[in-house]
Amino acid sequence: MEKNEYLCELRKATKMNRREFADYFGIPYRTVQDWELCKRSIPEYLLRLIEYKLKTENMIKKSIVEKNEER
């Protein structure tokens, strides 16, 4: 799974729209939009930090993470 697809899947799993997701993480909306639309590439370490925060706050299910690790 591509990083942008995984980011989008993580966001959708939280049931947040882009604006809410961006505000939650303190990331500019346009940056999140560019990442999801493949105009820019999200750094791998940042994607992992987002994933970690969502997991520790029980905002996503482990199955989403496991599904990504399989690919």
C-alpha positions in Angstrom: 0.0 0.0 0.0 1.3 3.4 -0.9 2.0 5.9 1.9 -0.7 8.3 0.6 -3.3 5.5 0.5 -2.4 4.4 4.0 -2.6 7.9 5.3 -6.1 8.3 3.8 -7.1 4.9 5.3 -5.9 6.0 8.7 -7.8 9.2 8.5 -11.0 7.5 7.3 -10.7 5.0 10.2 -10.8 7.9 12.6 -14.0 9.2 10.9 -12.4 12.6 10.6 -12.5 14.8 7.6 -9.2 16.3 6.3 -9.8 19.6 8.2 -10.4 17.8 11.5 -7.4 15.4 10.9 -5.1 18.3 10.1 -6.2 20.3 13.1 -5.9 17.3 15.4 -2.3 16.8 14.5 -1.4 20.4 14.0 -0.5 20.0 10.4 -1.6 22.5 7.8 -4.7 21.4 5.9 -3.1 22.0 2.5 -0.2 19.7 3.5 -2.6 16.8 4.4 -4.5 17.4 1.2 -1.3 17.3 -0.9 -0.1 14.1 0.8 -3.4 12.4 0.1 -3.5 13.6 -3.5 0.1 12.5 -4.2 1.2 16.0 -4.8 3.8 15.6 -2.0 5.1 12.6 -0.2 4.6 12.2 3.5 7.8 11.3 5.3 7.9 7.7 6.5 8.8 8.7 10.0 5.8 11.1 10.2 3.4 8.5 8.9 4.6 6.1 11.6 4.2 8.7 14.3 0.7 9.5 13.2 -0.1 5.7 13.2 1.5 5.4 16.7 -0.5 8.3 18.2 -3.8 6.9 16.8 -3.1 3.4 18.1 -2.1 4.6 21.6 -5.2 6.7 21.8 -7.4 3.8 20.6 -8.7 5.8 17.6 -7.9 3.1 15.1 -8.2 -0.7 15.2 -5.0 -2.8 15.0 -6.4 -4.6 12.0 -5.8 -1.5 9.8 -2.1 -1.5 10.9 -1.8 -5.2 10.4 -3.3 -5.0 7.0 -0.7 -2.4 6.0 2.1 -4.5 7.3 1.1 -7.5 5.2 1.7 -5.5 2.0 
